[in-house]
């Protein structure tokens, strides 16, 4: 309920209360007579103290609600900040771990590549030396009788 609506409602209720008692504000014709009864005086209960007005109470309530809202926002911000820090730390740890794995993988491939290159080089040297040996032997050694017959 908005402030204006609540103020109108209270004002209307106060008017109704004052019209419900027709004996208030009228002059009693039997004044001075002792045999007549006077109307009992009753006070209407008020929610607010005499010093407070509806506007002041509304302002106090709005101020309290604003303080609650600000406190909730601060708590939410603090929780989000903590969660953000946790996520950021985890991301940093994941990044460091990924870099470590990548470095190990690079070294592993480098070792594999070096091993493959060494293997290929040794195999090429063996083939070359085997071919070179066969050429040297054939040059030094005279052909055998079988070789001569087959020619």
C-alpha beads as a LAMMPS data file, in Angstrom:
LAMMPS data file: protein, C-alpha beads

151 atoms
150 bonds

1 atom types
1 bond types

-500.0 500.0 xlo xhi
-500.0 500.0 ylo yhi
-500.0 500.0 zlo zhi

Masses

1 110.0

Atoms # bond

1 1 1 0.000 0.000 0.000
2 1 1 1.443 3.343 -0.970
3 1 1 1.919 6.266 1.356
4 1 1 -0.877 8.392 -0.153
5 1 1 -3.381 5.547 -0.007
6 1 1 -2.596 4.775 3.623
7 1 1 -2.865 8.446 4.597
8 1 1 -6.256 8.735 2.861
9 1 1 -7.476 5.601 4.620
10 1 1 -6.428 6.904 8.048
11 1 1 -8.014 10.324 7.377
12 1 1 -11.272 8.711 6.259
13 1 1 -11.330 6.426 9.300
14 1 1 -10.775 9.387 11.642
15 1 1 -13.743 11.201 10.089
16 1 1 -15.949 8.133 10.521
17 1 1 -14.931 7.802 14.160
18 1 1 -15.835 11.430 14.865
19 1 1 -19.255 11.070 13.183
20 1 1 -20.049 7.865 15.083
21 1 1 -20.326 9.861 18.313
22 1 1 -23.073 12.442 17.842
23 1 1 -22.933 13.472 21.490
24 1 1 -19.495 14.975 21.053
25 1 1 -19.446 18.530 19.923
26 1 1 -23.141 19.164 20.746
27 1 1 -24.410 21.186 23.624
28 1 1 -26.334 19.232 26.204
29 1 1 -29.663 20.897 26.929
30 1 1 -29.814 19.407 30.391
31 1 1 -26.636 21.055 31.574
32 1 1 -26.773 21.896 35.192
33 1 1 -29.343 19.279 36.047
34 1 1 -28.087 16.636 38.364
35 1 1 -30.612 13.982 37.436
36 1 1 -29.438 13.586 33.881
37 1 1 -26.693 11.224 32.937
38 1 1 -23.726 12.429 31.077
39 1 1 -22.278 10.348 28.298
40 1 1 -19.227 8.366 29.332
41 1 1 -16.047 9.671 27.870
42 1 1 -14.062 7.119 25.916
43 1 1 -10.871 7.576 24.068
44 1 1 -10.206 5.891 20.800
45 1 1 -7.066 3.815 20.851
46 1 1 -4.346 5.173 18.639
47 1 1 -1.587 3.218 17.036
48 1 1 0.763 6.148 17.039
49 1 1 1.944 8.237 19.944
50 1 1 0.844 11.822 20.192
51 1 1 4.138 13.154 18.909
52 1 1 4.347 10.955 15.831
53 1 1 2.447 11.565 12.671
54 1 1 1.645 9.103 9.960
55 1 1 4.216 10.682 7.703
56 1 1 6.943 10.245 10.316
57 1 1 6.035 6.615 10.891
58 1 1 5.985 6.027 7.126
59 1 1 9.412 7.682 6.783
60 1 1 10.804 5.573 9.629
61 1 1 9.438 2.412 8.074
62 1 1 10.861 3.331 4.656
63 1 1 14.235 4.101 6.245
64 1 1 14.272 0.713 8.007
65 1 1 13.327 -1.033 4.763
66 1 1 16.104 0.832 2.953
67 1 1 18.610 -0.244 5.603
68 1 1 17.421 -3.866 5.278
69 1 1 17.688 -3.673 1.502
70 1 1 21.200 -2.221 1.680
71 1 1 22.267 -4.899 4.164
72 1 1 20.909 -7.629 1.890
73 1 1 22.689 -6.086 -1.111
74 1 1 25.952 -5.930 0.822
75 1 1 25.584 -9.560 1.899
76 1 1 24.845 -10.577 -1.686
77 1 1 27.820 -8.597 -2.969
78 1 1 30.094 -10.174 -0.366
79 1 1 28.879 -13.681 -1.227
80 1 1 29.316 -13.037 -4.948
81 1 1 32.756 -11.573 -4.341
82 1 1 33.828 -14.645 -2.353
83 1 1 32.453 -16.959 -5.016
84 1 1 34.169 -14.933 -7.751
85 1 1 37.485 -15.120 -5.881
86 1 1 37.097 -18.896 -5.473
87 1 1 36.309 -19.351 -9.168
88 1 1 39.191 -17.082 -10.187
89 1 1 41.635 -19.037 -8.001
90 1 1 40.406 -22.283 -9.509
91 1 1 40.802 -20.895 -13.033
92 1 1 44.348 -19.797 -12.245
93 1 1 45.174 -23.260 -10.861
94 1 1 43.682 -24.889 -13.978
95 1 1 45.723 -22.569 -16.190
96 1 1 48.958 -23.428 -14.381
97 1 1 48.169 -27.150 -14.569
98 1 1 47.352 -26.900 -18.292
99 1 1 50.641 -25.085 -18.953
100 1 1 52.521 -27.791 -17.047
101 1 1 50.829 -30.566 -19.045
102 1 1 51.533 -28.744 -22.307
103 1 1 55.215 -28.371 -21.406
104 1 1 55.451 -32.066 -20.520
105 1 1 53.713 -32.958 -23.777
106 1 1 56.114 -30.748 -25.759
107 1 1 59.069 -32.403 -24.058
108 1 1 57.594 -35.836 -24.679
109 1 1 57.092 -35.103 -28.375
110 1 1 60.534 -33.589 -28.550
111 1 1 61.992 -36.746 -27.005
112 1 1 59.933 -38.899 -29.385
113 1 1 60.985 -36.809 -32.350
114 1 1 64.626 -36.970 -31.299
115 1 1 64.394 -40.725 -30.799
116 1 1 62.738 -41.154 -34.202
117 1 1 65.346 -38.952 -35.878
118 1 1 68.151 -40.892 -34.184
119 1 1 66.568 -44.207 -35.198
120 1 1 66.155 -43.059 -38.800
121 1 1 69.719 -41.755 -38.887
122 1 1 71.166 -44.990 -37.509
123 1 1 69.107 -47.050 -39.975
124 1 1 70.270 -44.870 -42.871
125 1 1 73.882 -45.216 -41.746
126 1 1 73.533 -49.014 -41.546
127 1 1 72.046 -49.184 -45.025
128 1 1 74.781 -46.912 -46.383
129 1 1 77.533 -48.860 -44.685
130 1 1 76.089 -52.211 -45.817
131 1 1 75.912 -50.983 -49.384
132 1 1 79.400 -49.506 -49.195
133 1 1 80.789 -52.731 -47.747
134 1 1 79.259 -54.792 -50.519
135 1 1 80.800 -52.521 -53.124
136 1 1 84.211 -52.715 -51.509
137 1 1 84.096 -56.480 -51.218
138 1 1 83.116 -56.926 -54.783
139 1 1 85.954 -54.705 -55.921
140 1 1 88.598 -56.466 -53.838
141 1 1 87.548 -60.046 -54.220
142 1 1 87.648 -61.809 -57.519
143 1 1 84.398 -63.412 -58.639
144 1 1 83.788 -66.942 -57.561
145 1 1 83.409 -69.834 -60.014
146 1 1 79.631 -69.813 -59.587
147 1 1 79.481 -66.136 -60.304
148 1 1 81.539 -66.652 -63.409
149 1 1 79.362 -69.494 -64.654
150 1 1 76.165 -67.500 -64.181
151 1 1 77.389 -64.643 -66.236

Bonds

1 1 1 2
2 1 2 3
3 1 3 4
4 1 4 5
5 1 5 6
6 1 6 7
7 1 7 8
8 1 8 9
9 1 9 10
10 1 10 11
11 1 11 12
12 1 12 13
13 1 13 14
14 1 14 15
15 1 15 16
16 1 16 17
17 1 17 18
18 1 18 19
19 1 19 20
20 1 20 21
21 1 21 22
22 1 22 23
23 1 23 24
24 1 24 25
25 1 25 26
26 1 26 27
27 1 27 28
28 1 28 29
29 1 29 30
30 1 30 31
31 1 31 32
32 1 32 33
33 1 33 34
34 1 34 35
35 1 35 36
36 1 36 37
37 1 37 38
38 1 38 39
39 1 39 40
40 1 40 41
41 1 41 42
42 1 42 43
43 1 43 44
44 1 44 45
45 1 45 46
46 1 46 47
47 1 47 48
48 1 48 49
49 1 49 50
50 1 50 51
51 1 51 52
52 1 52 53
53 1 53 54
54 1 54 55
55 1 55 56
56 1 56 57
57 1 57 58
58 1 58 59
59 1 59 60
60 1 60 61
61 1 61 62
62 1 62 63
63 1 63 64
64 1 64 65
65 1 65 66
66 1 66 67
67 1 67 68
68 1 68 69
69 1 69 70
70 1 70 71
71 1 71 72
72 1 72 73
73 1 73 74
74 1 74 75
75 1 75 76
76 1 76 77
77 1 77 78
78 1 78 79
79 1 79 80
80 1 80 81
81 1 81 82
82 1 82 83
83 1 83 84
84 1 84 85
85 1 85 86
86 1 86 87
87 1 87 88
88 1 88 89
89 1 89 90
90 1 90 91
91 1 91 92
92 1 92 93
93 1 93 94
94 1 94 95
95 1 95 96
96 1 96 97
97 1 97 98
98 1 98 99
99 1 99 100
100 1 100 101
101 1 101 102
102 1 102 103
103 1 103 104
104 1 104 105
105 1 105 106
106 1 106 107
107 1 107 108
108 1 108 109
109 1 109 110
110 1 110 111
111 1 111 112
112 1 112 113
113 1 113 114
114 1 114 115
115 1 115 116
116 1 116 117
117 1 117 118
118 1 118 119
119 1 119 120
120 1 120 121
121 1 121 122
122 1 122 123
123 1 123 124
124 1 124 125
125 1 125 126
126 1 126 127
127 1 127 128
128 1 128 129
129 1 129 130
130 1 130 131
131 1 131 132
132 1 132 133
133 1 133 134
134 1 134 135
135 1 135 136
136 1 136 137
137 1 137 138
138 1 138 139
139 1 139 140
140 1 140 141
141 1 141 142
142 1 142 143
143 1 143 144
144 1 144 145
145 1 145 146
146 1 146 147
147 1 147 148
148 1 148 149
149 1 149 150
150 1 150 151
